[in-house]
Amino acid sequence: MNLLIIRLIIFAVLFWAGLKLYRMYREWQLERDPDQPKRIDDGQMVRCDYCRVHLPENDAVRQGDHWFCSPEHRDKYLEQKDLTS
Ligand SMILES: [Zn+2]
């Protein structure tokens, strides 16, 4: 009876260690592959400086420190900036 419990514990420990190793391997694989987008970059939101709408960084247009939802809004923002300055 005792032997059965010990075997069960050993099996559980081996299963847990295998799972841990698998997760470590997956993380190592993600770090190694530069083409794989990192989880931190996912869902990074920026705000259009013209219409104040929030959108994913990947869909946004960048102009220096400013972000825009479209090239049209970038141009309009720059036009307004030129008029005020
Ligand atoms: Zn906009």
PDB file of the backbone (N, CA, C, O) and the ligand in Angstrom, with CONECT records:
HET     ZN  A 101       1
ATOM      1  N   MET A   1       0.835  -1.209   0.000  1.00  0.00           N
ATOM      2  CA  MET A   1       0.000   0.000   0.000  1.00  0.00           C
ATOM      3  C   MET A   1       0.868   1.256   0.000  1.00  0.00           C
ATOM      4  O   MET A   1       0.623   2.191  -0.763  1.00  0.00           O
ATOM      5  N   ASN A   2       1.894   1.267   0.873  1.00  0.00           N
ATOM      6  CA  ASN A   2       2.796   2.404   0.936  1.00  0.00           C
ATOM      7  C   ASN A   2       3.527   2.610  -0.387  1.00  0.00           C
ATOM      8  O   ASN A   2       3.726   3.738  -0.838  1.00  0.00           O
ATOM      9  N   LEU A   3       3.915   1.514  -0.986  1.00  0.00           N
ATOM     10  CA  LEU A   3       4.651   1.563  -2.250  1.00  0.00           C
ATOM     11  C   LEU A   3       3.812   2.226  -3.341  1.00  0.00           C
ATOM     12  O   LEU A   3       4.332   2.971  -4.172  1.00  0.00           O
ATOM     13  N   LEU A   4       2.506   1.945  -3.328  1.00  0.00           N
ATOM     14  CA  LEU A   4       1.595   2.525  -4.326  1.00  0.00           C
ATOM     15  C   LEU A   4       1.541   4.043  -4.190  1.00  0.00           C
ATOM     16  O   LEU A   4       1.552   4.771  -5.182  1.00  0.00           O
ATOM     17  N   ILE A   5       1.483   4.512  -2.922  1.00  0.00           N
ATOM     18  CA  ILE A   5       1.432   5.958  -2.668  1.00  0.00           C
ATOM     19  C   ILE A   5       2.733   6.616  -3.133  1.00  0.00           C
ATOM     20  O   ILE A   5       2.717   7.680  -3.751  1.00  0.00           O
ATOM     21  N   ILE A   6       3.850   5.970  -2.829  1.00  0.00           N
ATOM     22  CA  ILE A   6       5.154   6.499  -3.243  1.00  0.00           C
ATOM     23  C   ILE A   6       5.226   6.578  -4.768  1.00  0.00           C
ATOM     24  O   ILE A   6       5.713   7.559  -5.330  1.00  0.00           O
ATOM     25  N   ARG A   7       4.735   5.529  -5.422  1.00  0.00           N
ATOM     26  CA  ARG A   7       4.740   5.534  -6.895  1.00  0.00           C
ATOM     27  C   ARG A   7       3.883   6.676  -7.446  1.00  0.00           C
ATOM     28  O   ARG A   7       4.254   7.342  -8.413  1.00  0.00           O
ATOM     29  N   LEU A   8       2.735   6.884  -6.811  1.00  0.00           N
ATOM     30  CA  LEU A   8       1.836   7.969  -7.232  1.00  0.00           C
ATOM     31  C   LEU A   8       2.513   9.329  -7.071  1.00  0.00           C
ATOM     32  O   LEU A   8       2.402  10.200  -7.933  1.00  0.00           O
ATOM     33  N   ILE A   9       3.220   9.492  -5.940  1.00  0.00           N
ATOM     34  CA  ILE A   9       3.906  10.760  -5.683  1.00  0.00           C
ATOM     35  C   ILE A   9       5.012  10.970  -6.721  1.00  0.00           C
ATOM     36  O   ILE A   9       5.161  12.064  -7.265  1.00  0.00           O
ATOM     37  N   ILE A  10       5.772   9.931  -6.985  1.00  0.00           N
ATOM     38  CA  ILE A  10       6.850  10.033  -7.984  1.00  0.00           C
ATOM     39  C   ILE A  10       6.272  10.387  -9.355  1.00  0.00           C
ATOM     40  O   ILE A  10       6.828  11.214 -10.078  1.00  0.00           O
ATOM     41  N   PHE A  11       5.153   9.754  -9.701  1.00  0.00           N
ATOM     42  CA  PHE A  11       4.506  10.027 -10.978  1.00  0.00           C
ATOM     43  C   PHE A  11       4.055  11.484 -11.051  1.00  0.00           C
ATOM     44  O   PHE A  11       4.232  12.152 -12.069  1.00  0.00           O
ATOM     45  N   ALA A  12       3.467  11.965  -9.951  1.00  0.00           N
ATOM     46  CA  ALA A  12       2.980  13.347  -9.905  1.00  0.00           C
ATOM     47  C   ALA A  12       4.139  14.338 -10.048  1.00  0.00           C
ATOM     48  O   ALA A  12       4.034  15.330 -10.768  1.00  0.00           O
ATOM     49  N   VAL A  13       5.244  14.055  -9.350  1.00  0.00           N
ATOM     50  CA  VAL A  13       6.421  14.935  -9.413  1.00  0.00           C
ATOM     51  C   VAL A  13       6.998  14.941 -10.827  1.00  0.00           C
ATOM     52  O   VAL A  13       7.365  15.996 -11.346  1.00  0.00           O
ATOM     53  N   LEU A  14       7.078  13.779 -11.442  1.00  0.00           N
ATOM     54  CA  LEU A  14       7.608  13.691 -12.805  1.00  0.00           C
ATOM     55  C   LEU A  14       6.707  14.450 -13.788  1.00  0.00           C
ATOM     56  O   LEU A  14       7.195  15.131 -14.690  1.00  0.00           O
ATOM     57  N   PHE A  15       5.397  14.324 -13.602  1.00  0.00           N
ATOM     58  CA  PHE A  15       4.438  15.009 -14.460  1.00  0.00           C
ATOM     59  C   PHE A  15       4.585  16.520 -14.319  1.00  0.00           C
ATOM     60  O   PHE A  15       4.582  17.250 -15.310  1.00  0.00           O
ATOM     61  N   TRP A  16       4.714  16.985 -13.065  1.00  0.00           N
ATOM     62  CA  TRP A  16       4.861  18.415 -12.778  1.00  0.00           C
ATOM     63  C   TRP A  16       6.166  18.949 -13.369  1.00  0.00           C
ATOM     64  O   TRP A  16       6.199  20.031 -13.955  1.00  0.00           O
ATOM     65  N   ALA A  17       7.258  18.158 -13.201  1.00  0.00           N
ATOM     66  CA  ALA A  17       8.558  18.572 -13.723  1.00  0.00           C
ATOM     67  C   ALA A  17       8.528  18.642 -15.257  1.00  0.00           C
ATOM     68  O   ALA A  17       9.116  19.538 -15.863  1.00  0.00           O
ATOM     69  N   GLY A  18       7.841  17.692 -15.860  1.00  0.00           N
ATOM     70  CA  GLY A  18       7.725  17.673 -17.322  1.00  0.00           C
ATOM     71  C   GLY A  18       6.985  18.892 -17.832  1.00  0.00           C
ATOM     72  O   GLY A  18       7.372  19.503 -18.828  1.00  0.00           O
ATOM     73  N   LEU A  19       5.901  19.240 -17.125  1.00  0.00           N
ATOM     74  CA  LEU A  19       5.109  20.414 -17.496  1.00  0.00           C
ATOM     75  C   LEU A  19       5.944  21.686 -17.378  1.00  0.00           C
ATOM     76  O   LEU A  19       5.901  22.559 -18.245  1.00  0.00           O
ATOM     77  N   LYS A  20       6.707  21.770 -16.285  1.00  0.00           N
ATOM     78  CA  LYS A  20       7.577  22.923 -16.028  1.00  0.00           C
ATOM     79  C   LYS A  20       8.641  23.039 -17.127  1.00  0.00           C
ATOM     80  O   LYS A  20       8.903  24.127 -17.641  1.00  0.00           O
ATOM     81  N   LEU A  21       9.235  21.919 -17.469  1.00  0.00           N
ATOM     82  CA  LEU A  21      10.265  21.910 -18.510  1.00  0.00           C
ATOM     83  C   LEU A  21       9.673  22.327 -19.857  1.00  0.00           C
ATOM     84  O   LEU A  21      10.296  23.066 -20.620  1.00  0.00           O
ATOM     85  N   TYR A  22       8.458  21.840 -20.137  1.00  0.00           N
ATOM     86  CA  TYR A  22       7.794  22.168 -21.395  1.00  0.00           C
ATOM     87  C   TYR A  22       7.541  23.673 -21.495  1.00  0.00           C
ATOM     88  O   TYR A  22       7.753  24.283 -22.543  1.00  0.00           O
ATOM     89  N   ARG A  23       7.079  24.265 -20.372  1.00  0.00           N
ATOM     90  CA  ARG A  23       6.824  25.707 -20.354  1.00  0.00           C
ATOM     91  C   ARG A  23       8.110  26.509 -20.527  1.00  0.00           C
ATOM     92  O   ARG A  23       8.140  27.516 -21.236  1.00  0.00           O
ATOM     93  N   MET A  24       9.184  26.041 -19.862  1.00  0.00           N
ATOM     94  CA  MET A  24      10.486  26.709 -19.987  1.00  0.00           C
ATOM     95  C   MET A  24      10.973  26.646 -21.429  1.00  0.00           C
ATOM     96  O   MET A  24      11.530  27.610 -21.953  1.00  0.00           O
ATOM     97  N   TYR A  25      10.754  25.498 -22.060  1.00  0.00           N
ATOM     98  CA  TYR A  25      11.172  25.314 -23.446  1.00  0.00           C
ATOM     99  C   TYR A  25      10.402  26.254 -24.362  1.00  0.00           C
ATOM    100  O   TYR A  25      10.978  26.844 -25.276  1.00  0.00           O
ATOM    101  N   ARG A  26       9.091  26.395 -24.118  1.00  0.00           N
ATOM    102  CA  ARG A  26       8.254  27.273 -24.935  1.00  0.00           C
ATOM    103  C   ARG A  26       8.713  28.732 -24.798  1.00  0.00           C
ATOM    104  O   ARG A  26       8.809  29.444 -25.798  1.00  0.00           O
ATOM    105  N   GLU A  27       8.993  29.177 -23.579  1.00  0.00           N
ATOM    106  CA  GLU A  27       9.456  30.538 -23.343  1.00  0.00           C
ATOM    107  C   GLU A  27      10.810  30.786 -23.996  1.00  0.00           C
ATOM    108  O   GLU A  27      11.062  31.844 -24.572  1.00  0.00           O
ATOM    109  N   TRP A  28      11.670  29.779 -23.889  1.00  0.00           N
ATOM    110  CA  TRP A  28      12.996  29.876 -24.490  1.00  0.00           C
ATOM    111  C   TRP A  28      12.878  29.984 -26.000  1.00  0.00           C
ATOM    112  O   TRP A  28      13.621  30.726 -26.642  1.00  0.00           O
ATOM    113  N   GLN A  29      11.942  29.238 -26.558  1.00  0.00           N
ATOM    114  CA  GLN A  29      11.714  29.254 -28.003  1.00  0.00           C
ATOM    115  C   GLN A  29      11.201  30.631 -28.450  1.00  0.00           C
ATOM    116  O   GLN A  29      11.625  31.138 -29.488  1.00  0.00           O
ATOM    117  N   LEU A  30      10.300  31.233 -27.680  1.00  0.00           N
ATOM    118  CA  LEU A  30       9.751  32.546 -27.998  1.00  0.00           C
ATOM    119  C   LEU A  30      10.830  33.623 -27.945  1.00  0.00           C
ATOM    120  O   LEU A  30      10.868  34.519 -28.788  1.00  0.00           O
ATOM    121  N   GLU A  31      11.719  33.523 -26.930  1.00  0.00           N
ATOM    122  CA  GLU A  31      12.795  34.502 -26.792  1.00  0.00           C
ATOM    123  C   GLU A  31      13.794  34.382 -27.930  1.00  0.00           C
ATOM    124  O   GLU A  31      14.367  35.376 -28.377  1.00  0.00           O
ATOM    125  N   ARG A  32      13.998  33.148 -28.396  1.00  0.00           N
ATOM    126  CA  ARG A  32      14.994  32.878 -29.421  1.00  0.00           C
ATOM    127  C   ARG A  32      14.544  33.388 -30.788  1.00  0.00           C
ATOM    128  O   ARG A  32      15.367  33.813 -31.598  1.00  0.00           O
ATOM    129  N   ASP A  33      13.230  33.344 -31.044  1.00  0.00           N
ATOM    130  CA  ASP A  33      12.702  33.682 -32.366  1.00  0.00           C
ATOM    131  C   ASP A  33      12.383  35.178 -32.445  1.00  0.00           C
ATOM    132  O   ASP A  33      11.396  35.619 -31.855  1.00  0.00           O
ATOM    133  N   PRO A  34      13.181  35.959 -33.147  1.00  0.00           N
ATOM    134  CA  PRO A  34      12.935  37.411 -33.197  1.00  0.00           C
ATOM    135  C   PRO A  34      11.722  37.787 -34.048  1.00  0.00           C
ATOM    136  O   PRO A  34      11.168  38.875 -33.892  1.00  0.00           O
ATOM    137  N   ASP A  35      11.305  36.886 -34.954  1.00  0.00           N
ATOM    138  CA  ASP A  35      10.159  37.178 -35.811  1.00  0.00           C
ATOM    139  C   ASP A  35       8.838  37.067 -35.049  1.00  0.00           C
ATOM    140  O   ASP A  35       7.827  37.654 -35.434  1.00  0.00           O
ATOM    141  N   GLN A  36       8.876  36.295 -33.952  1.00  0.00           N
ATOM    142  CA  GLN A  36       7.668  36.095 -33.144  1.00  0.00           C
ATOM    143  C   GLN A  36       7.359  37.377 -32.387  1.00  0.00           C
ATOM    144  O   GLN A  36       8.197  37.839 -31.612  1.00  0.00           O
ATOM    145  N   PRO A  37       6.187  37.966 -32.584  1.00  0.00           N
ATOM    146  CA  PRO A  37       5.869  39.190 -31.845  1.00  0.00           C
ATOM    147  C   PRO A  37       5.780  38.927 -30.355  1.00  0.00           C
ATOM    148  O   PRO A  37       5.195  37.931 -29.928  1.00  0.00           O
ATOM    149  N   LYS A  38       6.359  39.818 -29.563  1.00  0.00           N
ATOM    150  CA  LYS A  38       6.363  39.632 -28.116  1.00  0.00           C
ATOM    151  C   LYS A  38       5.013  40.001 -27.538  1.00  0.00           C
ATOM    152  O   LYS A  38       4.291  40.837 -28.082  1.00  0.00           O
ATOM    153  N   ARG A  39       4.684  39.361 -26.421  1.00  0.00           N
ATOM    154  CA  ARG A  39       3.378  39.561 -25.816  1.00  0.00           C
ATOM    155  C   ARG A  39       3.196  40.984 -25.313  1.00  0.00           C
ATOM    156  O   ARG A  39       2.071  41.477 -25.232  1.00  0.00           O
ATOM    157  N   ILE A  40       4.303  41.648 -24.975  1.00  0.00           N
ATOM    158  CA  ILE A  40       4.230  43.004 -24.445  1.00  0.00           C
ATOM    159  C   ILE A  40       3.718  43.961 -25.531  1.00  0.00           C
ATOM    160  O   ILE A  40       2.992  44.910 -25.236  1.00  0.00           O
ATOM    161  N   ASP A  41       4.104  43.702 -26.793  1.00  0.00           N
ATOM    162  CA  ASP A  41       3.711  44.579 -27.887  1.00  0.00           C
ATOM    163  C   ASP A  41       2.238  44.413 -28.262  1.00  0.00           C
ATOM    164  O   ASP A  41       1.641  45.306 -28.863  1.00  0.00           O
ATOM    165  N   ASP A  42       1.660  43.275 -27.907  1.00  0.00           N
ATOM    166  CA  ASP A  42       0.262  43.034 -28.249  1.00  0.00           C
ATOM    167  C   ASP A  42      -0.642  43.971 -27.470  1.00  0.00           C
ATOM    168  O   ASP A  42      -0.492  44.128 -26.258  1.00  0.00           O
ATOM    169  N   GLY A  43      -1.588  44.600 -28.176  1.00  0.00           N
ATOM    170  CA  GLY A  43      -2.560  45.434 -27.501  1.00  0.00           C
ATOM    171  C   GLY A  43      -2.015  46.771 -27.054  1.00  0.00           C
ATOM    172  O   GLY A  43      -2.650  47.457 -26.254  1.00  0.00           O
ATOM    173  N   GLN A  44      -0.848  47.157 -27.554  1.00  0.00           N
ATOM    174  CA  GLN A  44      -0.290  48.474 -27.229  1.00  0.00           C
ATOM    175  C   GLN A  44      -1.132  49.523 -27.943  1.00  0.00           C
ATOM    176  O   GLN A  44      -1.191  49.556 -29.173  1.00  0.00           O
ATOM    177  N   MET A  45      -1.787  50.387 -27.154  1.00  0.00           N
ATOM    178  CA  MET A  45      -2.697  51.363 -27.745  1.00  0.00           C
ATOM    179  C   MET A  45      -2.056  52.749 -27.774  1.00  0.00           C
ATOM    180  O   MET A  45      -1.365  53.157 -26.840  1.00  0.00           O
ATOM    181  N   VAL A  46      -2.303  53.450 -28.865  1.00  0.00           N
ATOM    182  CA  VAL A  46      -1.848  54.830 -28.985  1.00  0.00           C
ATOM    183  C   VAL A  46      -3.059  55.691 -29.319  1.00  0.00           C
ATOM    184  O   VAL A  46      -4.090  55.179 -29.756  1.00  0.00           O
ATOM    185  N   ARG A  47      -2.932  57.017 -29.111  1.00  0.00           N
ATOM    186  CA  ARG A  47      -4.050  57.913 -29.348  1.00  0.00           C
ATOM    187  C   ARG A  47      -3.759  58.827 -30.524  1.00  0.00           C
ATOM    188  O   ARG A  47      -2.672  59.394 -30.637  1.00  0.00           O
ATOM    189  N   CYS A  48      -4.750  58.959 -31.399  1.00  0.00           N
ATOM    190  CA  CYS A  48      -4.637  59.883 -32.520  1.00  0.00           C
ATOM    191  C   CYS A  48      -4.661  61.302 -31.962  1.00  0.00           C
ATOM    192  O   CYS A  48      -5.590  61.662 -31.238  1.00  0.00           O
ATOM    193  N   ASP A  49      -3.652  62.114 -32.287  1.00  0.00           N
ATOM    194  CA  ASP A  49      -3.562  63.467 -31.748  1.00  0.00           C
ATOM    195  C   ASP A  49      -4.577  64.405 -32.401  1.00  0.00           C
ATOM    196  O   ASP A  49      -4.765  65.530 -31.937  1.00  0.00           O
ATOM    197  N   TYR A  50      -5.220  63.961 -33.456  1.00  0.00           N
ATOM    198  CA  TYR A  50      -6.191  64.828 -34.129  1.00  0.00           C
ATOM    199  C   TYR A  50      -7.612  64.567 -33.638  1.00  0.00           C
ATOM    200  O   TYR A  50      -8.304  65.498 -33.227  1.00  0.00           O
ATOM    201  N   CYS A  51      -8.055  63.299 -33.679  1.00  0.00           N
ATOM    202  CA  CYS A  51      -9.438  62.992 -33.280  1.00  0.00           C
ATOM    203  C   CYS A  51      -9.525  62.291 -31.930  1.00  0.00           C
ATOM    204  O   CYS A  51     -10.623  61.963 -31.480  1.00  0.00           O
ATOM    205  N   ARG A  52      -8.376  62.054 -31.267  1.00  0.00           N
ATOM    206  CA  ARG A  52      -8.317  61.492 -29.911  1.00  0.00           C
ATOM    207  C   ARG A  52      -8.836  60.058 -29.830  1.00  0.00           C
ATOM    208  O   ARG A  52      -9.157  59.580 -28.742  1.00  0.00           O
ATOM    209  N   VAL A  53      -8.920  59.374 -30.959  1.00  0.00           N
ATOM    210  CA  VAL A  53      -9.385  57.983 -30.942  1.00  0.00           C
ATOM    211  C   VAL A  53      -8.199  57.077 -30.608  1.00  0.00           C
ATOM    212  O   VAL A  53      -7.070  57.329 -31.029  1.00  0.00           O
ATOM    213  N   HIS A  54      -8.480  56.012 -29.838  1.00  0.00           N
ATOM    214  CA  HIS A  54      -7.429  55.057 -29.484  1.00  0.00           C
ATOM    215  C   HIS A  54      -7.409  53.915 -30.489  1.00  0.00           C
ATOM    216  O   HIS A  54      -8.456  53.417 -30.902  1.00  0.00           O
ATOM    217  N   LEU A  55      -6.193  53.504 -30.880  1.00  0.00           N
ATOM    218  CA  LEU A  55      -6.065  52.415 -31.848  1.00  0.00           C
ATOM    219  C   LEU A  55      -4.757  51.664 -31.598  1.00  0.00           C
ATOM    220  O   LEU A  55      -3.834  52.194 -30.980  1.00  0.00           O
ATOM    221  N   PRO A  56      -4.690  50.410 -32.092  1.00  0.00           N
ATOM    222  CA  PRO A  56      -3.443  49.639 -31.910  1.00  0.00           C
ATOM    223  C   PRO A  56      -2.267  50.307 -32.608  1.00  0.00           C
ATOM    224  O   PRO A  56      -2.407  50.894 -33.681  1.00  0.00           O
ATOM    225  N   GLU A  57      -1.113  50.203 -31.975  1.00  0.00           N
ATOM    226  CA  GLU A  57       0.102  50.824 -32.501  1.00  0.00           C
ATOM    227  C   GLU A  57       0.400  50.379 -33.930  1.00  0.00           C
ATOM    228  O   GLU A  57       0.886  51.166 -34.743  1.00  0.00           O
ATOM    229  N   ASN A  58       0.108  49.126 -34.230  1.00  0.00           N
ATOM    230  CA  ASN A  58       0.400  48.579 -35.562  1.00  0.00           C
ATOM    231  C   ASN A  58      -0.398  49.266 -36.664  1.00  0.00           C
ATOM    232  O   ASN A  58       0.065  49.362 -37.800  1.00  0.00           O
ATOM    233  N   ASP A  59      -1.627  49.755 -36.323  1.00  0.00           N
ATOM    234  CA  ASP A  59      -2.476  50.398 -37.319  1.00  0.00           C
ATOM    235  C   ASP A  59      -2.274  51.907 -37.355  1.00  0.00           C
ATOM    236  O   ASP A  59      -2.843  52.588 -38.209  1.00  0.00           O
ATOM    237  N   ALA A  60      -1.474  52.433 -36.442  1.00  0.00           N
ATOM    238  CA  ALA A  60      -1.334  53.877 -36.329  1.00  0.00           C
ATOM    239  C   ALA A  60      -0.237  54.415 -37.248  1.00  0.00           C
ATOM    240  O   ALA A  60       0.666  53.688 -37.663  1.00  0.00           O
ATOM    241  N   VAL A  61      -0.342  55.710 -37.550  1.00  0.00           N
ATOM    242  CA  VAL A  61       0.668  56.406 -38.345  1.00  0.00           C
ATOM    243  C   VAL A  61       1.488  57.262 -37.393  1.00  0.00           C
ATOM    244  O   VAL A  61       0.928  58.007 -36.589  1.00  0.00           O
ATOM    245  N   ARG A  62       2.799  57.161 -37.478  1.00  0.00           N
ATOM    246  CA  ARG A  62       3.654  57.875 -36.538  1.00  0.00           C
ATOM    247  C   ARG A  62       4.315  59.074 -37.205  1.00  0.00           C
ATOM    248  O   ARG A  62       4.784  58.998 -38.340  1.00  0.00           O
ATOM    249  N   GLN A  63       4.339  60.170 -36.477  1.00  0.00           N
ATOM    250  CA  GLN A  63       5.029  61.370 -36.957  1.00  0.00           C
ATOM    251  C   GLN A  63       5.780  61.951 -35.766  1.00  0.00           C
ATOM    252  O   GLN A  63       5.191  62.664 -34.954  1.00  0.00           O
ATOM    253  N   GLY A  64       7.068  61.656 -35.653  1.00  0.00           N
ATOM    254  CA  GLY A  64       7.854  62.099 -34.508  1.00  0.00           C
ATOM    255  C   GLY A  64       7.327  61.479 -33.222  1.00  0.00           C
ATOM    256  O   GLY A  64       7.289  60.257 -33.080  1.00  0.00           O
ATOM    257  N   ASP A  65       6.914  62.349 -32.272  1.00  0.00           N
ATOM    258  CA  ASP A  65       6.350  61.869 -31.004  1.00  0.00           C
ATOM    259  C   ASP A  65       4.842  61.694 -31.097  1.00  0.00           C
ATOM    260  O   ASP A  65       4.219  61.270 -30.124  1.00  0.00           O
ATOM    261  N   HIS A  66       4.244  62.005 -32.227  1.00  0.00           N
ATOM    262  CA  HIS A  66       2.797  61.984 -32.360  1.00  0.00           C
ATOM    263  C   HIS A  66       2.323  60.743 -33.097  1.00  0.00           C
ATOM    264  O   HIS A  66       3.014  60.184 -33.949  1.00  0.00           O
ATOM    265  N   TRP A  67       1.095  60.331 -32.726  1.00  0.00           N
ATOM    266  CA  TRP A  67       0.461  59.180 -33.369  1.00  0.00           C
ATOM    267  C   TRP A  67      -0.856  59.620 -33.985  1.00  0.00           C
ATOM    268  O   TRP A  67      -1.553  60.482 -33.450  1.00  0.00           O
ATOM    269  N   PHE A  68      -1.185  59.012 -35.121  1.00  0.00           N
ATOM    270  CA  PHE A  68      -2.429  59.347 -35.801  1.00  0.00           C
ATOM    271  C   PHE A  68      -3.109  58.081 -36.318  1.00  0.00           C
ATOM    272  O   PHE A  68      -2.461  57.067 -36.575  1.00  0.00           O
ATOM    273  N   CYS A  69      -4.448  58.167 -36.466  1.00  0.00           N
ATOM    274  CA  CYS A  69      -5.209  56.997 -36.895  1.00  0.00           C
ATOM    275  C   CYS A  69      -5.095  56.817 -38.403  1.00  0.00           C
ATOM    276  O   CYS A  69      -5.323  55.718 -38.910  1.00  0.00           O
ATOM    277  N   SER A  70      -4.743  57.889 -39.136  1.00  0.00           N
ATOM    278  CA  SER A  70      -4.643  57.800 -40.595  1.00  0.00           C
ATOM    279  C   SER A  70      -3.712  58.891 -41.109  1.00  0.00           C
ATOM    280  O   SER A  70      -3.474  59.873 -40.406  1.00  0.00           O
ATOM    281  N   PRO A  71      -3.180  58.742 -42.319  1.00  0.00           N
ATOM    282  CA  PRO A  71      -2.334  59.801 -42.898  1.00  0.00           C
ATOM    283  C   PRO A  71      -3.088  61.113 -43.062  1.00  0.00           C
ATOM    284  O   PRO A  71      -2.497  62.190 -42.980  1.00  0.00           O
ATOM    285  N   GLU A  72      -4.433  61.017 -43.301  1.00  0.00           N
ATOM    286  CA  GLU A  72      -5.239  62.231 -43.456  1.00  0.00           C
ATOM    287  C   GLU A  72      -5.214  63.067 -42.171  1.00  0.00           C
ATOM    288  O   GLU A  72      -5.028  64.283 -42.215  1.00  0.00           O
ATOM    289  N   HIS A  73      -5.402  62.402 -41.038  1.00  0.00           N
ATOM    290  CA  HIS A  73      -5.399  63.124 -39.763  1.00  0.00           C
ATOM    291  C   HIS A  73      -4.015  63.670 -39.429  1.00  0.00           C
ATOM    292  O   HIS A  73      -3.889  64.722 -38.803  1.00  0.00           O
ATOM    293  N   ARG A  74      -2.983  62.951 -39.849  1.00  0.00           N
ATOM    294  CA  ARG A  74      -1.615  63.441 -39.643  1.00  0.00           C
ATOM    295  C   ARG A  74      -1.430  64.758 -40.399  1.00  0.00           C
ATOM    296  O   ARG A  74      -0.901  65.735 -39.868  1.00  0.00           O
ATOM    297  N   ASP A  75      -1.888  64.752 -41.663  1.00  0.00           N
ATOM    298  CA  ASP A  75      -1.740  65.955 -42.493  1.00  0.00           C
ATOM    299  C   ASP A  75      -2.551  67.113 -41.928  1.00  0.00           C
ATOM    300  O   ASP A  75      -2.077  68.248 -41.894  1.00  0.00           O
ATOM    301  N   LYS A  76      -3.806  66.821 -41.473  1.00  0.00           N
ATOM    302  CA  LYS A  76      -4.665  67.870 -40.918  1.00  0.00           C
ATOM    303  C   LYS A  76      -4.059  68.449 -39.641  1.00  0.00           C
ATOM    304  O   LYS A  76      -4.084  69.659 -39.417  1.00  0.00           O
ATOM    305  N   TYR A  77      -3.514  67.561 -38.811  1.00  0.00           N
ATOM    306  CA  TYR A  77      -2.896  68.002 -37.558  1.00  0.00           C
ATOM    307  C   TYR A  77      -1.704  68.903 -37.850  1.00  0.00           C
ATOM    308  O   TYR A  77      -1.528  69.941 -37.211  1.00  0.00           O
ATOM    309  N   LEU A  78      -0.895  68.505 -38.810  1.00  0.00           N
ATOM    310  CA  LEU A  78       0.293  69.296 -39.159  1.00  0.00           C
ATOM    311  C   LEU A  78      -0.100  70.631 -39.779  1.00  0.00           C
ATOM    312  O   LEU A  78       0.575  71.641 -39.581  1.00  0.00           O
ATOM    313  N   GLU A  79      -1.214  70.625 -40.542  1.00  0.00           N
ATOM    314  CA  GLU A  79      -1.704  71.883 -41.125  1.00  0.00           C
ATOM    315  C   GLU A  79      -2.119  72.850 -40.015  1.00  0.00           C
ATOM    316  O   GLU A  79      -1.754  74.026 -40.038  1.00  0.00           O
ATOM    317  N   GLN A  80      -2.883  72.345 -39.044  1.00  0.00           N
ATOM    318  CA  GLN A  80      -3.324  73.177 -37.921  1.00  0.00           C
ATOM    319  C   GLN A  80      -2.134  73.689 -37.110  1.00  0.00           C
ATOM    320  O   GLN A  80      -2.118  74.831 -36.652  1.00  0.00           O
ATOM    321  N   LYS A  81      -1.155  72.829 -36.949  1.00  0.00           N
ATOM    322  CA  LYS A  81       0.028  73.194 -36.177  1.00  0.00           C
ATOM    323  C   LYS A  81       0.777  74.335 -36.879  1.00  0.00           C
ATOM    324  O   LYS A  81       1.282  75.257 -36.240  1.00  0.00           O
ATOM    325  N   ASP A  82       0.831  74.241 -38.209  1.00  0.00           N
ATOM    326  CA  ASP A  82       1.523  75.283 -38.983  1.00  0.00           C
ATOM    327  C   ASP A  82       0.780  76.615 -38.873  1.00  0.00           C
ATOM    328  O   ASP A  82       1.404  77.675 -38.839  1.00  0.00           O
ATOM    329  N   LEU A  83      -0.575  76.559 -38.817  1.00  0.00           N
ATOM    330  CA  LEU A  83      -1.374  77.777 -38.735  1.00  0.00           C
ATOM    331  C   LEU A  83      -1.213  78.461 -37.386  1.00  0.00           C
ATOM    332  O   LEU A  83      -1.145  79.688 -37.314  1.00  0.00           O
ATOM    333  N   THR A  84      -1.152  77.666 -36.307  1.00  0.00           N
ATOM    334  CA  THR A  84      -1.059  78.256 -34.965  1.00  0.00           C
ATOM    335  C   THR A  84       0.332  78.746 -34.631  1.00  0.00           C
ATOM    336  O   THR A  84       0.487  79.691 -33.858  1.00  0.00           O
ATOM    337  N   SER A  85       1.334  78.126 -35.194  1.00  0.00           N
ATOM    338  CA  SER A  85       2.701  78.506 -34.845  1.00  0.00           C
ATOM    339  C   SER A  85       3.240  79.601 -35.763  1.00  0.00           C
ATOM    340  O   SER A  85       4.381  80.035 -35.603  1.00  0.00           O
TER     341      SER A  85
HETATM  342 ZN    ZN A 101      -7.720  60.472 -36.092  1.00  0.00          ZN2+
END
